[in-house]
Structure formats: structure tokens, C-alpha cells
Amino acid sequence: MEIKKNATYGDIAKYTKFSKTTISRYFNDPDTLAPASREIIAKALVDLDYQENKVARILANGQTEFIGVIVPDFYHHFFYEILNRILGTYENNGYKFLVFVGNKKGEMERRYIQELMAYQIEGLIVLSHTLPSQELAELQIPVVTIEREDQFVSSVNTDNELGGRLAAAHLAELDCDVLIHINSHSSEGIPAYDRVSGFSQYCRENGLRHQVIIRPLDVSYEADKQTLTEILEQVEAQYPGQRKGIFISNDTLANGFLNVLFHKFGCLPSTYRLIGFDDSPASRAAVVPISTVGQRLEQLAQEAMALLSDQIRAKKSGAASSAPVHRVVEPVLIRRDTTAG
């Protein structure tokens, strides 16, 4: 079988009657060429069936088109859902992704970042909470975080406070006797903490009987099952026979709590209304589909990539680094069977 020879810069120059320098500028600095010249060269690439040598281009201009991504784990469905949508932006942006799972270990994440820097990544997206934003800002590359502490770097977050208020309002309209929010320990600098404050503020403003239960959660399936079982026993002892509106901080835990209810009662009792947060597959595929405050994952991913791309272009143009930019995406209430009565 005859192996087809790939066209070279020289072949393209000869075909278009431009110099090799002009052809090089087309690939490495196209804005310096007139639109008509770019159009002629683009047509020549099609005619000559040109296949770009990516390795040679990286060596020539140092631009890898690689983006690093660090996620904390895949225990929570939210992380692989948002990662899938980030990877899906390749069609529009052309960036390739190098993904590492940090497992909430700081030294491991620092080693991963060193390796990513060795690959000359052009930017970094971080979903993990492990490393402080000040440390990320010192990397001297564009960084965008999603749903984590973001004082010193740009970010895209859900309006978590609004999400907490939406959950409380939905449970209130169901005439629950008491509203209960279950969450894990987190600092006020973490966006998800605002789910607690939004829920509590709505309840106080509207004179609603409520309670916030904070426990060590988001650990593992086995540990969380034990903790959620203990919480159920506490709630049953405190509010026997009363209708309880339960808002849980994410869909993975909401599904776990639903399983605990089924283990104890064999069903979702009429004294419980349940809502989660994320709109992950765990809420849709549960034995009883779980109502949830949906994060708009597609928009989060698109906003993060747009923000990172803007920063990469600014850096390439030599523009001075600006103050961090923080974008917020509104959530949406999704009603399913666990609040349908």
C-alpha cells in the first residue's frame, strides 16, 4: 500500500505562491495576515490534504493547547458529570485535557500540578477543595475553579444561597411540620456552605420551624450510610409522627438517606418529604426519583471554559493580569416523586 506523503510548509508555499514565512505566520500568528491571504492558504490546505504536525507546532511556539483538570474524587456524581461537560467543550474550543483525581490529598495534588506544568499546560481548572486559592494563584498560569474557595483566582459557582432558599420554599409549600437541612462540615469560604445559610435565612424570615444537622459526611458509602442511619434515628426520636421536610446537601447523600428510609420502613413514609442538590444521575435513577435543586452543569462548564480561554488569550497578548473574575449561575428547582406526596 502506498503511503501518502504529508504536505510541508514548502509545498503550501509553492502552491499558494506565498513565502514559507507567510505560511508559518498563518499557523502561529494568523491575525497578522490579511483575511484574503488566510482564505487562500486555508483553501490550499484542503486541496493539498494537509495534516498538521502537532508535535512540531508545540516545539515551535510552546503552545500545547493542553488544559489541566483536578477533581477531588468520583464518589460524588456531580464531579464526573461536570467533568464530562468540560471534556465536551473540545468541539468548540479545541483544547485537550489532562485529568487527575486528587483524592483530597494535598501533597498528591501538588505532585499532579508539577507534572501538569511539565506538560506546559496553558490553563488549569480545579474542582478540588484541598489547595488554597492563594497557592493556585502563585502558579502564574490562568486558573479557574468551580464550586470551591476562590478568593485569589477566578471562578464559576452556582448561586448556592438561592439553592438553599429554593429547597426551603419548596418544602414549606408542602405543609411540613419541621424543615431539616443535613450537611457536612465546611468553612464559610466554600460556596456549598451557602446552601446552609440560604436554607436557614429563608426559614427564619418566614417563621418556619427548622433545624440544621451538621455531621461528618461525604466520606465513603459505608461511613455515610452509618451516619445517615444515626441521623434518621435522631429525627424519628425528636419528631415522631410529624411531617418532616428533609433538604440534604447533595444528591449522593439524598439517595443514601432514601435508601436508609427504605431499609427501616420498606418505603418512603408519608411523614417524609425529601429534596437533594445537584440534579445528578443519583437523583433521577433512585428507587423513588428525588426532587432536587439542579445545578446547570452545562452552563457551569461552558462559563468555566470561556473564562479560562479569555485569560489564556490575555496572557498570550501580554496583557497585565487582572483581578479574579467570579461568575455565578442560578440553579433551578426540579420537582420529583420524593416531594409529590
N, C-alpha and C positions, 0 to 999 in steps of 0.2 A: 504494500500500500504506500502510495506517495505521501510524504509528509509535507504539508503546506508551510512555506516559509512566511514568517510574520513580517509585515511591512515595518520598515525602520523610519526614523526621522528623515534620513536621506531620501528614501522612496517617496515620502509625503512631500518633501520639499521639491523634488523633481516633478512630481505630479501637479503640484499647485503653482510651481514657479516662484515660490517664496524661499527665503533663506532658511537654513537649519535653525538659526537663532529665532526667527519668527515662529517656526513650528514649536520650538521649546517654550517660547512665551505663551503660546496657546494653551499648553498643558500646565504651566507653572504660574503664569500671571496673565490670564486671559483678558482681564479688564484693560490692559494696556494696548489691546488690538482693536481696530475698528470693527463694528458689527459685521460689515460686509466681508472682511477678511476672515473673521471667525466662521461665518457661514460657508465660505469656500473651503476652509480646512475641515469643517465638520462633514461636508459632503464628500470630501476626499477620503476621510476615514471610513465612511460607509462603502465607497467604491472600491477601496483597497482592502476591505475587511480587516481593518486594523484591530489588533488585540493589544491592549496596553500592558506593559511590563510593570506591574505594581511594585515589585521589589526595587527596580531601578529608579522609579519615581520617588520612593521613600528615601533612598540613598541620596538622590539629587537634591530634594528640597526639605527633608526632615519632617514631612507631614504624613503621619501614618494613617490618619482617619480612624484611629482606634479610640474608643471611649471605655474607661474602666467603670465597672459597676460593683458595688459591695452591698450585699444583703445580709441580714443577721442570721436567718435560718429559713427553712421551708415548713416549719411546724405550723405557722400561721398561713392560711391560704392566701391572705392578702399579698404576701411578698412574691409568690410565684405568679399571681395574677397580674400585679403591676409590672413585674419583670417581663412577662410575655408581651405586654403592651409596649414596653420600652424597646424590646428587640424588634417589634413590629414596625417601628419607625424607620427601619433601614430603607424601605422602599422610597420614602420621601426625602430622607436626609443623607443616605449613603454612608453613614458611619457604621463601623463594625464594633462589636462589643466583646470585652474580656470580663468575665463574671467570676467573682469569688464570693464564697459563703463564709462569713466571719465567725459564726457560732458564738457571738458575744464575747470573744476573747481579744483583748486589746493588742497584745503582742503579735498574735496571729494576723490581725488586720494590718498592723504596721508592716509586717513582712510582705503581705499581699500588695500593699501600696508601693513598697520599694520595687517589687517585681513589675508592677504596672508601670512605674516610672521608667524602668529599664526598657520597656517596650515603647517608650516615647508616646504615651497616650496624650491625646490633645485635651482631654477633659475627664472629669470624674463625677459619677452620680452615686450618692451614698444614702442608703435606707437604714443602715445600722445605727444604733444609738451609742455605740461603745466609745468612739473617739470624740472628744470635744471639738466644736466647730472652730475654735481658735487654732487648734493643731492642724485641722484640714486647711485653713486659710494660709498657713505657712508653707504649703506645698508649692505655691507660686504657679499653679495651673488653674484654669476655670473649674469650679466645684459647684454643684447644685445638689442640695439634699431634698429628700421627700419625707415628710411626716417625722421630723426629729428636731432636736435643738439646733438653732440656725443663726445665732447672734452675729457670727463673723463671716458667714457665707450666704450665698443666695439660696432660695428655697422655693418649693411649691408644696403647699399644705391644704388639706381640707379645712373648711370652717368647722372645727370640732365643737366649738361652743354652740353654734347653731345646731349641730347634730344632736348634742345633748338636750337642747331645748325641744327639738322636733320629737325626740323619743319621749320626753316627759309629757308633752302636749298630747301625743297620741294615746299614751296610757291613761291620761287624765280624762280624755273623752270617753273612755270605756268604763267609767264609774268605778275604778278600782278604789278599794278602801285605803290602801297604802301603796306608795311607789318606792321601789327599791332599786338602787344602782349598785352593781357589783363590778369592781375594778381591781387592778393590781397596783402595787406601789409605783409611783412615778413622780418626778420632780415637776415643779410648775413650769420649767422651761421646755418640757416635752409637749408638743401640740396635743397629743391624746389626753393630757391632763385636763384640757378644756372641756372634754366630754363630762367630767365630774362637775366642773363649775357651771356649765350651761344647764345641766340637769338640776343642780341644787338651786341655782338662781331662779329658774322657772317655777320650781315648787314653792320657794319662799314668796315670790311675787304673787302667786295665786293661792296662797294659804293652803297648800296641799300637804297632807301628812306624808312624810318621806324619810328614808334612811339611806345612807351611803355605807356600803360594806367594802372595806379595803383588805385584801388578803394577798399573800404571795402566790400569784398565778402566772400564767404564761411560762411555765417551767417545762413540763412534759405531759403527755397524755395521762400517764398513771398518776403523777403528782396532782395534776389539775382535777382529775376525777375524784380523788380523795378530798381535796379542799372544797370542791363544789358540793360533794355529799355532806360535808360538815356544815356548809352554809345552808343547805336545804333543811337540815335538822334544826338549825338555829331559827330560820324563818318560820318553820312549822310550829316551833315552840312559842315564838313571840306573837304570831298572828294566826292562831287556829281558827279555821272556818271563814277567814276573811279573804276577800278577793285581792290578790297581790299582783301588782304590775311590776314585772322584772325587766330592767334595762341592763344588759351585760355589754361590756366594753368592746367586744369583737365577736364575730360570727363563730369562730372556732370554739370559744368558751360558751357561747349561747347554745351551740349544738351539744357541747358536753353537758351543760345544765339540763337540756331537754332529755338527753339520754339518762341522766340521773333521775329525773322525774318519772320516766318510763320504767326504770328499774324498780322504783319504790311503789308506783301506783298502777303500772301497766298501761298508762295513757297520759295525755296532757289533761290534768284535772281542770274542772270548770272554775276553780279558785285561782288559777294562774293565767296571766297574760304575759307573753314573752317577746322581747324585741332585742335584736343584736345591732352590730355596727360593721359595715364594710360592703355588704352585698357580694360576698364571696360564694363559691360553689357550695360551701358547707351549709349556707342558709337555704339555698334552692333545693339541694338534694337531701335534706334532713327528712327523717321519718314523718314529721309534720313540717312543711315548709315554714321557715322562720321569717317573721317580719323583721325589717332591718332599716337602718339609716344607711343608704347607699353612697359610698364614695364613688365619684365619677372617674374611674380608673383610666379610661381612655384620655380624658382631658388632663388628668394629672401627668400622664406620661408625655402627652404632646406638649404641655406647658413646660415640663422639665427639659425636654429636648430643645424646644425653641429658646429657652433662657440660656441653656448651655451653648447652643450654636451662636447666639448673639455674643456671648463672652469670648468664644473662640475666635470669631471674626474680629472683634475689637482688639484682642491680643495680637493677632497677625498684622493688623494695621498699625500697631504701635501705640494705640490709644491708652491713656493712663487708666489704671484700674479704678472703677467707680465703687461707690458704697454698695453693699449687698442689696439685692432686689428680692422682695418676698411677695409671691403671688398666692392668692387664696381662691380655692374652688368650692362653691357651695354644694353641700350634699343634698340628697333627695330622700324623702320618706317612701318606703316600699312596704305596702300592707300585704301580709300573707296570713296563713291559717292560724299562727300562734297568737294573733290578736283578733281573730274573727269571732271568737266565742263559739 
